[in-house]
Amino acid sequence: MNTSPSSFLRSSLLALTALVPALLTGCVVVSGGDGGDDEGVCFYGDAAYDAGETFPADDGCNTCFCDSDGSVGCTERGCPSTSETCDTPSGPVPWGTDFQDDCNSCTCDEYGISCTAMWCDEGCVYEGTPYQPYESFPSIDGCNTCTCGENGAVSCTEMACECNPEEEWYRDYVADSPEACATTDYVCPENTTMFGNTCGCGCEQSAECEQTYNCMPPSDCPADLAAQCPFSEIVY
């Protein structure tokens, strides 16, 4: 069906006549869109906020901000406690209390619990002897020094050690060179420890043992002397 120019003009004028009063009263209804967007408005809790507006966070100590896209961003600082106590594995403690957590020192205050961050470990075992973390002790070679490190690891200095197997009566060499030691498996008797040096490796007894013991009467030697000092000479 064709519409003449005059008919189209009359229709346009009628539509404009109907639109003008609506424009003057501010009650224009525009179709289109889903009607669900609140651009520039943020909803937080039970309240609405305009873009650029700041407002308190629910925790009572942080501050939130309404962004132009309707999203809310808040600071994340720690909030003071209102209970005046801190919960610990041993129970609640009041503010101002200092206490230990394993090997670290802790403090309870209005912001909660703060502790040092020291490494805590049960220590190391070296040649059957336990040592505390960071403790230093002699190496089995008799001249280097070892230290108990993290996770039970033992580290030792690597200085060259003087050795003379013929004069080391307190030692029992099972191999006569470091190369031979690398391929030799052995177990030391009770009350002795392993050692290694440029001359070889083997077992050695305690430095507290004497080279010779005279246990002839009326001397009174301990019954377990031979077991405590297996490389010493004991005269009965």
LOLOGU-705707 format. One record per residue (C-alpha): y, z, x. Coordinates in steps of 0.05 Angstrom, whole numbers, plus 5000, padded with zeros to 4 digits. Each point is the difference from the previous one (the first is absolute). Example, Ala and Ser with C-alpha at 12.3 -4.5 7.8 and 13.67 -1.06 7.14 Angstrom:
// LOLOGU-705707
{y: 4910&z: 5156&x: 5246} $
{y: 5069&z: 4987&x: 5027} $
// end
This chain:
// LOLOGU-705707
{y: 5000&z: 5000&x: 5000} $
{y: 5067&z: 4979&x: 5030} $
{y: 5060&z: 5046&x: 4998} $
{y: 5069&z: 4970&x: 4998} $
{y: 5053&z: 5024&x: 5049} $
{y: 5040&z: 5028&x: 4942} $
{y: 4940&z: 5042&x: 4975} $
{y: 4988&z: 5028&x: 5070} $
{y: 5073&z: 5020&x: 5007} $
{y: 4999&z: 5035&x: 4932} $
{y: 4937&z: 5040&x: 5021} $
{y: 5031&z: 5021&x: 5066} $
{y: 5064&z: 5023&x: 4966} $
{y: 4959&z: 5042&x: 4951} $
{y: 4961&z: 5033&x: 5057} $
{y: 5064&z: 5016&x: 5038} $
{y: 5032&z: 5029&x: 4937} $
{y: 4940&z: 5048&x: 4993} $
{y: 5002&z: 5019&x: 5074} $
{y: 5074&z: 5018&x: 5007} $
{y: 4999&z: 5064&x: 4957} $
{y: 4939&z: 5024&x: 5039} $
{y: 5036&z: 4990&x: 5066} $
{y: 5059&z: 5039&x: 4975} $
{y: 4957&z: 5060&x: 4979} $
{y: 4957&z: 5001&x: 5064} $
{y: 4935&z: 4993&x: 4961} $
{y: 4973&z: 4937&x: 5030} $
{y: 4924&z: 4995&x: 5002} $
{y: 4974&z: 4953&x: 5053} $
{y: 4928&z: 4977&x: 4995} $
{y: 4955&z: 4992&x: 5061} $
{y: 4968&z: 5050&x: 5050} $
{y: 4950&z: 5055&x: 4982} $
{y: 5052&z: 5052&x: 4984} $
{y: 4966&z: 5051&x: 5045} $
{y: 5042&z: 4997&x: 5064} $
{y: 5049&z: 5056&x: 5017} $
{y: 5032&z: 4969&x: 5061} $
{y: 5043&z: 5049&x: 5039} $
{y: 4969&z: 5061&x: 4965} $
{y: 4949&z: 5048&x: 5031} $
{y: 4954&z: 5046&x: 4962} $
{y: 4979&z: 5065&x: 5036} $
{y: 4968&z: 5057&x: 4963} $
{y: 5030&z: 5002&x: 4930} $
{y: 5068&z: 4971&x: 5020} $
{y: 5031&z: 4932&x: 5013} $
{y: 5048&z: 4987&x: 5057} $
{y: 5047&z: 4942&x: 5017} $
{y: 4995&z: 4959&x: 5063} $
{y: 5033&z: 5035&x: 5059} $
{y: 4994&z: 5069&x: 4967} $
{y: 4968&z: 5058&x: 5038} $
{y: 4964&z: 5058&x: 4968} $
{y: 4955&z: 5059&x: 5019} $
{y: 4926&z: 4990&x: 5012} $
{y: 4949&z: 5038&x: 4960} $
{y: 4984&z: 5045&x: 5059} $
{y: 5070&z: 5030&x: 4997} $
{y: 5020&z: 4987&x: 5072} $
{y: 4997&z: 4925&x: 5011} $
{y: 5048&z: 4947&x: 4974} $
{y: 4984&z: 4934&x: 4965} $
{y: 5039&z: 4935&x: 4994} $
{y: 4998&z: 4946&x: 4946} $
{y: 4996&z: 4930&x: 5030} $
{y: 5028&z: 4937&x: 4967} $
{y: 4930&z: 4975&x: 4985} $
{y: 4983&z: 5062&x: 4960} $
{y: 4958&z: 5033&x: 5055} $
{y: 5009&z: 5073&x: 5020} $
{y: 4999&z: 5023&x: 5073} $
{y: 5000&z: 5073&x: 5021} $
{y: 5007&z: 5038&x: 5065} $
{y: 4937&z: 5035&x: 5026} $
{y: 5024&z: 5061&x: 5038} $
{y: 4959&z: 5064&x: 4998} $
{y: 5020&z: 5047&x: 4944} $
{y: 5008&z: 5075&x: 5010} $
{y: 4945&z: 5041&x: 4968} $
{y: 5018&z: 5048&x: 4945} $
{y: 4939&z: 5045&x: 5007} $
{y: 5024&z: 5032&x: 5066} $
{y: 4928&z: 4995&x: 5026} $
{y: 4956&z: 4949&x: 5035} $
{y: 4927&z: 4987&x: 4986} $
{y: 4956&z: 5007&x: 5062} $
{y: 4923&z: 5001&x: 5009} $
{y: 5006&z: 5076&x: 5004} $
{y: 5042&z: 5005&x: 4936} $
{y: 5074&z: 4997&x: 4984} $
{y: 5050&z: 5026&x: 5051} $
{y: 5075&z: 5013&x: 4989} $
{y: 5056&z: 4959&x: 5029} $
{y: 5016&z: 5017&x: 5072} $
{y: 4927&z: 5013&x: 5018} $
{y: 4971&z: 4973&x: 5066} $
{y: 4925&z: 4989&x: 5004} $
{y: 4947&z: 4962&x: 5040} $
{y: 4961&z: 4940&x: 4975} $
{y: 4944&z: 4989&x: 5051} $
{y: 5039&z: 4992&x: 5065} $
{y: 5066&z: 4982&x: 4968} $
{y: 5058&z: 5045&x: 4980} $
{y: 5027&z: 4994&x: 4929} $
{y: 5061&z: 5025&x: 4962} $
{y: 5009&z: 5009&x: 4925} $
{y: 5070&z: 4987&x: 4972} $
{y: 5034&z: 4974&x: 4938} $
{y: 4978&z: 4929&x: 5017} $
{y: 4926&z: 5017&x: 5007} $
{y: 4957&z: 5007&x: 5062} $
{y: 5018&z: 4969&x: 5068} $
{y: 4952&z: 5002&x: 5059} $
{y: 4997&z: 4978&x: 5072} $
{y: 4956&z: 4940&x: 5013} $
{y: 4960&z: 5023&x: 5060} $
{y: 4931&z: 4971&x: 5011} $
{y: 4947&z: 5051&x: 4978} $
{y: 4930&z: 4997&x: 5027} $
{y: 4943&z: 5048&x: 5015} $
{y: 5002&z: 4979&x: 5073} $
{y: 4953&z: 4968&x: 5050} $
{y: 4933&z: 5015&x: 5031} $
{y: 4991&z: 4982&x: 5073} $
{y: 4934&z: 5011&x: 5035} $
{y: 4980&z: 5050&x: 4946} $
{y: 5065&z: 5041&x: 5005} $
{y: 5051&z: 4999&x: 4942} $
{y: 5074&z: 4991&x: 5014} $
{y: 5062&z: 5004&x: 4957} $
{y: 5045&z: 4940&x: 4985} $
{y: 5045&z: 4984&x: 5061} $
{y: 4962&z: 5050&x: 5043} $
{y: 4987&z: 4978&x: 5072} $
{y: 4938&z: 5017&x: 5040} $
{y: 4963&z: 4979&x: 5064} $
{y: 4960&z: 4936&x: 5001} $
{y: 4926&z: 5004&x: 5016} $
{y: 5015&z: 4966&x: 5067} $
{y: 5035&z: 5063&x: 5023} $
{y: 5066&z: 4967&x: 5020} $
{y: 5029&z: 4964&x: 4939} $
{y: 5031&z: 5031&x: 4938} $
{y: 4983&z: 4984&x: 4928} $
{y: 5040&z: 5010&x: 4935} $
{y: 4977&z: 5007&x: 4929} $
{y: 5033&z: 4945&x: 4959} $
{y: 5002&z: 4975&x: 4929} $
{y: 4937&z: 4995&x: 4958} $
{y: 4958&z: 5037&x: 5051} $
{y: 5012&z: 4949&x: 5056} $
{y: 5000&z: 5026&x: 5072} $
{y: 5042&z: 4964&x: 5053} $
{y: 4995&z: 5016&x: 5075} $
{y: 5039&z: 4981&x: 5062} $
{y: 4964&z: 4953&x: 5047} $
{y: 5017&z: 5024&x: 5070} $
{y: 4950&z: 4987&x: 5054} $
{y: 4962&z: 5064&x: 5016} $
{y: 4974&z: 5023&x: 5067} $
{y: 4927&z: 5015&x: 4999} $
{y: 4945&z: 5022&x: 5048} $
{y: 4932&z: 5007&x: 4967} $
{y: 4969&z: 5035&x: 5060} $
{y: 5049&z: 5058&x: 4993} $
{y: 5004&z: 5003&x: 4925} $
{y: 4943&z: 5050&x: 4990} $
{y: 5023&z: 5013&x: 4928} $
{y: 4987&z: 4928&x: 4980} $
{y: 4937&z: 4959&x: 4988} $
{y: 5013&z: 4926&x: 5012} $
{y: 4956&z: 4953&x: 4959} $
{y: 5035&z: 4936&x: 5023} $
{y: 5034&z: 4985&x: 5066} $
{y: 5055&z: 4951&x: 4978} $
{y: 5044&z: 4985&x: 4939} $
{y: 4962&z: 4935&x: 4990} $
{y: 4934&z: 5037&x: 4997} $
{y: 5030&z: 5051&x: 4953} $
{y: 5018&z: 4945&x: 4951} $
{y: 4927&z: 4983&x: 4990} $
{y: 4970&z: 5070&x: 5006} $
{y: 4984&z: 5042&x: 4939} $
{y: 4990&z: 5074&x: 5012} $
{y: 5005&z: 5067&x: 4965} $
{y: 5027&z: 5062&x: 5034} $
{y: 4963&z: 5067&x: 4996} $
{y: 5027&z: 5057&x: 4959} $
{y: 5062&z: 5034&x: 5030} $
{y: 5018&z: 4938&x: 5041} $
{y: 5047&z: 4942&x: 4986} $
{y: 5003&z: 4927&x: 5020} $
{y: 5047&z: 4977&x: 5055} $
{y: 5017&z: 4935&x: 5032} $
{y: 5038&z: 4979&x: 5063} $
{y: 5003&z: 4945&x: 5053} $
{y: 4935&z: 5028&x: 5030} $
{y: 4960&z: 4996&x: 4936} $
{y: 4986&z: 5044&x: 4940} $
{y: 4955&z: 5056&x: 4977} $
{y: 5001&z: 5071&x: 4975} $
{y: 5039&z: 5060&x: 5025} $
{y: 4997&z: 5074&x: 4984} $
{y: 5057&z: 5047&x: 4985} $
{y: 5051&z: 5012&x: 5054} $
{y: 4990&z: 5074&x: 4988} $
{y: 4930&z: 4998&x: 5030} $
{y: 4991&z: 5022&x: 5072} $
{y: 4960&z: 4959&x: 5049} $
{y: 4951&z: 5056&x: 5015} $
{y: 4979&z: 5062&x: 4962} $
{y: 4963&z: 5058&x: 5032} $
{y: 4958&z: 5030&x: 4945} $
{y: 4955&z: 5041&x: 5044} $
{y: 4993&z: 5073&x: 4978} $
{y: 5041&z: 5041&x: 4990} $
{y: 5045&z: 4942&x: 4978} $
{y: 5001&z: 4990&x: 4926} $
{y: 5010&z: 4927&x: 4982} $
{y: 5006&z: 4975&x: 4928} $
{y: 4933&z: 4977&x: 4971} $
{y: 5030&z: 4932&x: 4982} $
{y: 5034&z: 4988&x: 5067} $
{y: 4955&z: 4942&x: 5018} $
{y: 5016&z: 4967&x: 4933} $
{y: 5075&z: 5012&x: 5007} $
{y: 5003&z: 4974&x: 5072} $
{y: 4941&z: 4953&x: 5009} $
{y: 5025&z: 4969&x: 5066} $
{y: 5014&z: 5067&x: 5034} $
{y: 4951&z: 5031&x: 5049} $
{y: 4972&z: 5065&x: 4972} $
{y: 4962&z: 5046&x: 5047} $
{y: 4952&z: 5049&x: 4968} $
// end
